Amino acid sequence: MADDPYKVLGLKKDATAEQIRSAYRKLAKKHHPDLNPGNKAAEDTFKAIAAANDLLSDPEKRARFDRGEIDATGAERAPHYAGAGAGGPGFGGQGFGGGDFEDIFSNIFEQRGSRGPAKGRDDRYSIQANFLEAVNGGTKRITLPDGQSLDVKIPPGTSDGDVLRLRGRGQPGRSGGPAGDALIEIHVAQHKLFRREDRNIYLDLPISLKVAVLGGKITVPTPGGDVVMTVKPHTETGTEMRLRGRGVPAHGHHHAGDLHVKLRVEIGPVDEKLEEFLKSWEQPPRAGS
C-alpha cells in the first residue's frame, strides 16, 4: 500500500497548491535518479514523491482522496457503510424507509458506473536539462516502465519546473478508455557563465586592461555561438552592452530575448614598464571632485 501522500511530501492536510509544488520540486531534485546513480532507495523515494505529487496536484484526485473515495495510489475504495442495526445489515437501523437507503443505492450505482470506460492514470517523470538545451531546445531520452525508450523534445525557452505533456503515453485506460498522459517535469541546471531572466540572458565578461584603455575587438560567447564585439576606448568596469536577439531564441508567439553583457576589467600580469609608468603617472582629477 502506498504511503500517505501528505506524509511523503512532508505536508499538512491544508497545504496550498504552491506549497505542494514547492515541496515536490525540492524533494525531486534531492532524490532524482540522475543525481543518485545506482541508489535504489533514492529511486524508490523519487517514485513515491512523484506519485504523491501526481495525486495532490490534481484538485479532483486530492478531493476524492481526502473524502476517502480513492487510496494513495488513486485506486477506488470500496463503499463504506454504517454498521448493522435493527433495519438489517448496512442500513444503520433506519430500515428500508430511512433516508440512508437512497444514499446507499446511489453509492452502489455510482460504483458500478465507475467500472465503465475510464482514462488511464498519468505517469510522471523528471529529467535534467543543461542550460543551453533549455534555452535553445533539444531532445532528451527517457525510459518508460515497459522498457521502451521515448525521445522528449524540449522546446526553446523551457524554464526550470516546466511540465511537458505527452498525450496517450501514460497508463492504459480501463474498459476501452483512453490511455493517460506522460507528464515530464524539466529541471534546468545552472550555467557557469550565463544567467537567465525571462527571455533575456545576462553575462559578466572579463576584458584586459589594454582593451579597456585602448579599445578593441573581443569575442563574446552567446547561447547561439560566439560573436565579435567592439569595445570603445576608455571603457570602465561595469559598462553594459546589449546584443539584440541573442538571448532566448524566438519560438511560437514568444519573441527573441537579448544578451546583456557587463564588462569587467581585469589587470592581468603586470610587467616592469607598466609598473614604472604607474609610479610616475599623476592621474588627473575626476570632474566634480
NORQUIHU-V906023 format. One record per residue. N is the residue number from 1. SS is DSSP state (H for helix, E for strand, L for the rest). PSI is psi in degrees with one decimal (* if undefined). D_CENTER is the distance of its C-alpha to the mean C-alpha in Angstrom with 2 decimals. Layout:
n ss psi d_center
N SS PSI D_CENTER
N SS PSI D_CENTER
//
This chain:
n ss psi d_center
1 L 137.0 27.77
2 L 150.8 24.14
3 L 160.2 23.65
4 L 122.1 23.17
5 H -31.3 19.46
6 H -42.3 20.05
7 H -37.4 21.51
8 H -41.2 18.82
9 L -0.4 16.21
10 L 39.6 19.05
11 L 161.5 19.36
12 L 165.6 22.46
13 L -27.4 23.43
14 L 19.8 23.10
15 L 142.3 19.48
16 L 167.2 17.84
17 H -37.8 14.80
18 H -38.7 13.10
19 H -37.8 14.37
20 H -46.9 13.09
21 H -42.5 9.46
22 H -43.7 10.06
23 H -41.4 12.04
24 H -47.8 9.75
25 H -42.4 6.98
26 H -46.8 10.21
27 H -36.0 11.97
28 H -39.9 9.59
29 H -37.2 9.52
30 H -39.9 13.24
31 H 11.7 14.26
32 L 133.1 12.31
33 H -33.2 15.30
34 H -28.0 14.84
35 H -6.0 15.46
36 L 59.5 18.22
37 L 132.0 20.23
38 L 1.5 23.08
39 L 97.8 22.18
40 H -37.2 22.79
41 H -42.3 22.31
42 H -38.1 18.77
43 H -43.7 18.05
44 H -40.4 19.72
45 H -41.3 17.92
46 H -41.3 14.49
47 H -40.1 15.89
48 H -39.0 17.27
49 H -44.4 14.10
50 H -41.0 12.39
51 H -41.1 15.68
52 H -42.6 15.98
53 H -37.9 12.72
54 H -39.4 13.82
55 H -48.8 17.08
56 H -23.3 16.40
57 L -10.0 13.70
58 L 109.1 16.41
59 H -38.9 19.19
60 H -46.0 21.92
61 H -41.6 21.16
62 H -42.9 20.80
63 H -40.8 24.10
64 H -37.6 25.83
65 H -43.9 24.82
66 H -31.2 26.09
67 L -5.6 29.29
68 L 13.5 29.74
69 L -28.8 29.70
70 E 158.5 27.10
71 L -172.9 26.29
72 L -17.3 23.08
73 L -7.2 22.72
74 L 2.3 23.13
75 L 148.4 26.71
76 E 137.5 29.53
77 L 151.1 31.79
78 L 143.3 35.54
79 L 141.1 37.13
80 L 122.6 38.56
81 L 163.5 42.00
82 L 160.1 44.33
83 L 163.7 46.91
84 L 147.9 50.24
85 E -159.8 52.99
86 L -27.2 56.33
87 L 2.6 54.99
88 E 169.9 53.90
89 L 129.5 50.77
90 L 4.2 47.52
91 L 13.0 49.16
92 L 21.1 49.15
93 L 7.0 52.94
94 L -4.5 52.98
95 L -176.6 54.59
96 L -11.3 54.00
97 L -6.3 54.62
98 L 161.9 51.84
99 H -28.6 48.71
100 H -23.3 46.53
101 H -46.7 48.10
102 H -38.9 46.32
103 H -41.2 42.98
104 H -48.3 43.35
105 H -29.7 44.19
106 H -43.8 41.44
107 H -40.3 38.96
108 H -44.5 40.68
109 H -36.3 40.46
110 H -40.3 36.78
111 H -40.7 36.22
112 H -40.6 38.25
113 H -30.5 36.41
114 L -10.4 33.07
115 L -0.2 34.51
116 L -171.7 34.50
117 L 134.4 31.96
118 E 146.0 28.38
119 L 143.3 24.99
120 L 164.0 23.38
121 L 149.3 20.37
122 L 143.6 16.86
123 E 140.7 15.39
124 E 137.5 11.84
125 E 164.3 10.56
126 E 129.5 8.00
127 E 152.5 8.85
128 E 128.3 9.18
129 E 142.4 10.16
130 L 169.3 12.60
131 H -47.0 12.90
132 H -31.2 15.53
133 H -40.3 13.95
134 H -36.8 11.12
135 H -50.0 14.00
136 H -13.2 16.67
137 L 155.4 15.08
138 E -170.5 15.79
139 E 131.9 16.03
140 E 148.8 14.68
141 E 133.5 16.65
142 E 158.6 15.83
143 E 124.9 18.61
144 L 162.0 19.14
145 L -28.0 21.07
146 L 4.7 24.23
147 L -10.3 24.04
148 L 149.3 23.39
149 E 147.6 21.14
150 E 124.6 18.84
151 E 123.3 17.89
152 E 121.6 14.58
153 E 122.3 14.92
154 E 116.9 12.16
155 L 150.4 13.49
156 L 140.8 14.60
157 L 14.4 12.77
158 L 136.1 9.17
159 L 159.6 7.02
160 L 129.0 4.33
161 L -7.8 1.45
162 L 146.1 4.38
163 E 124.0 6.22
164 E 140.6 9.46
165 E 120.2 12.57
166 E 105.9 15.48
167 L 137.6 18.43
168 L 7.8 21.00
169 L 20.0 19.29
170 L -148.4 18.94
171 L 148.9 21.88
172 L 149.3 25.34
173 L 169.3 26.76
174 E 135.8 29.75
175 L 43.6 33.24
176 L 3.5 32.36
177 L 164.1 29.24
178 L 155.4 26.32
179 L 155.2 23.67
180 L -175.5 20.26
181 L 161.8 17.08
182 E 120.9 14.45
183 E 119.1 10.91
184 E 112.7 8.55
185 E 132.7 4.81
186 E 126.4 4.41
187 E 123.5 4.79
188 E 125.7 7.45
189 L 152.8 10.71
190 L 159.3 13.14
191 L 147.0 16.35
192 L -19.0 19.82
193 L -44.2 21.20
194 E 150.5 18.81
195 E 136.7 16.84
196 E 139.4 15.01
197 E 108.7 15.52
198 L -118.8 14.72
199 L -4.4 16.79
200 E 150.2 18.89
201 E 140.1 18.95
202 E 141.3 21.04
203 E 129.7 23.24
204 E 122.4 25.96
205 E 122.6 28.72
206 E 142.0 31.89
207 E 157.6 35.23
208 E 160.9 38.67
209 H -38.0 41.42
210 H -46.6 43.56
211 H -38.3 41.09
212 H -38.4 40.52
213 H -48.3 44.31
214 H -14.9 45.54
215 L 169.2 42.56
216 E -178.9 41.44
217 E 142.1 38.78
218 E 154.4 35.52
219 E 126.0 32.78
220 E 121.1 29.34
221 L 138.9 26.21
222 L 163.1 23.77
223 L -22.6 20.63
224 L 5.8 23.17
225 L 167.2 25.91
226 L 145.5 28.61
227 E 159.5 30.80
228 E 131.8 34.03
229 E 156.6 34.64
230 E 126.9 37.86
231 E 131.2 38.13
232 L 152.7 41.04
233 L 153.0 43.72
234 L 38.2 43.54
235 L 133.5 39.74
236 L 160.3 38.51
237 L 137.6 35.44
238 L -8.3 32.74
239 L 133.6 33.76
240 E 139.7 30.89
241 E 147.4 30.88
242 E 131.8 28.71
243 E 108.5 28.15
244 L 136.2 27.53
245 L 7.3 25.14
246 L 14.8 23.95
247 L -132.9 20.44
248 L 127.1 17.65
249 L 156.8 19.85
250 L 141.5 20.81
251 E 128.4 19.11
252 L -126.8 20.09
253 L 4.9 21.11
254 E 135.0 19.38
255 L 163.8 21.92
256 L 140.9 21.72
257 L -179.4 20.91
258 L 159.7 23.25
259 E 121.1 23.45
260 E 119.4 24.93
261 E 122.1 26.99
262 E 121.9 28.56
263 E 140.0 31.59
264 E 116.6 32.62
265 E 126.1 36.21
266 E 131.3 36.87
267 L -45.1 40.51
268 L -167.3 40.39
269 L 138.3 43.63
270 L 122.1 46.70
271 L 174.4 50.07
272 H -37.0 53.49
273 H -44.1 54.35
274 H -39.3 51.34
275 H -42.5 52.05
276 H -38.1 55.72
277 H -44.2 54.88
278 H -30.6 52.61
279 H -33.3 55.37
280 H -2.5 57.77
281 L 131.1 55.40
282 L 108.7 55.72
283 L 129.2 52.60
284 L 148.1 53.59
285 L 147.5 52.55
286 L 154.0 49.58
287 L 133.4 50.39
288 L -5.3 50.74
289 L * 51.29
//
